[in-house]
């Protein structure tokens, strides 16, 4: 992989067609250091930091600041972030939780108003009440303090330059802003992205964001803590007073926020050790359970083109989803049985419940560790936009970051050049009287997420796969299937991320990616009793894999991403 030339970048951003989801890009060349992000300009910024002698976290911060500019619908300073980091010298794996959190004052759910009445469902998904206390700046600052080498101000220079000089309107962003009623729905983004006729600026049009540049200059001069200093916190709260129902968040909530280091959760799959995020991510445990259940029942054949394996994979997903809906919440509030859920013996036991010939209709949570729970299941299905970053350097360090503002354009509220999240919608519905749900809303609690940045190790303890995915609830399926392809079937990252998807993330449905070979499985799977639905499944995968000559990597062809290395 090489840097993009100016001509190649212009082609990529403006007129070159994305590869169909069912067609893999060409095999990558091996490199010593590499960055995969959701946009080539972010990948370039990351690689520039590595070239300066920076670490993967230095590179990731530079990439995130650029993504907040060129991919504002998916992540940024107004959102939340999970970090998985491998320190080669210390041979230490660490993970950090920077998810957006509830303020000190909350209602029973994002749909419950302050008077206790239930709000209209669709309207309550956006606006000030949905904004959680952002955690991205805090968690990036924490990891940089421990593992960064370059000065914080250097990391922001690429994004500042692009915000002032401008960047070409990306195709993926343009597609989102071309949906019906987009100008009306994104009124706070009108001046940045829309022309006078109410349509978004054409792909390739130069977009500038001077307010974002101003914010980043303040952060560059004052350090990450300056994000909330001066009028920073006040401006965020005032912005979150707008839209459908004003926020209950205060300046004190913003200043009280702390990122948290959490122990990764790991489990075996074939010859490897797969490590990912523990709660409040449910995504990590679902991925581990699916991998272990299919290993237990697949007989060594992991063929997604075979309806028998696709059925097995879907049934494993349903079992894992039932477990997470019952047991997973913020670990500072809920004692989830993490070790028991990740135990291979538990997965093998769960896998015995899979009927090879028929889809289960009423899937219940298991009893991990044989400890029964009175918790009620969470019926909420997360729908998240999100972005993925995966980076490795020549010293053997690696990082996987998944970052989000939740739905595309989050709350649809903007301040100081960035967009505020709507993470509060990731909490469960209000519990019924006498009922307790692991993911129910509570003061300063963090809602669960499907995000699951992942690093895989070989028998010698070397990282061999690094990555994760964007894409809402189906993130767990995107990651699990990509890992199966790369580990069990020895696919390259490019081959793994481009395959058609199937997902059980929506309760009661088996979704197949429309327009890909996965959709051809529909008749056979329907015959086994699955409620099959062919839909677009717009993943945002980004993965690195160690090869004989170094790292190879790929970004999801469904979006604007790029893998760049040297």
Secondary structure, 3 states (H helix, E strand, C coil): CCCCCHHHHHHHHHCCCCCCCCCCCCCCCCECCEEEECCHHHHHHHHHHHHCCCCHHHHHHHHHHHHHHHCCCCCCCCCEEEEEEEECCCCEEEEEEECCECCCCCCCCCCECCCCCECCCCHHHCCHHHCCECCHHHHHHHHHHHHCCCCHHHHHHHHHHHHHHCEECCHHHHHHHCCCCHHHHCHHHHHHHECCCCCECCCCCEECCHHHHHHHHHHHHHCHHHHCCCCHHHHHHHHCCCCCCCCCCCHHHHHHCCCEEECCEEEEECCEEEEECCCCECHHHHHHHHHHHHHHHCCCCCCCCCHHHHHHHHHHHHHHHHHHHHHCCCCCCCCCCHHHHHCHHHHHHHHCCCCCCCCCCCCCCCCHHHCCCCCECCCCCCCCCCEEEEEECCCCCEEEEEEECCCCCCCCCEECCEECCCHHHHCCCCCCCCCCECCCCCCCCECCECCCCEEEECCCCCEEEEEECCCHHHHHHHHHHHHHHHHHCCCCHHHHHHCCCEECCCCCCEEEECCCHHHHHHHHHHHCCCCEEEECCCCCCEEEEEECCEEEEEECCCCCCEEEEC
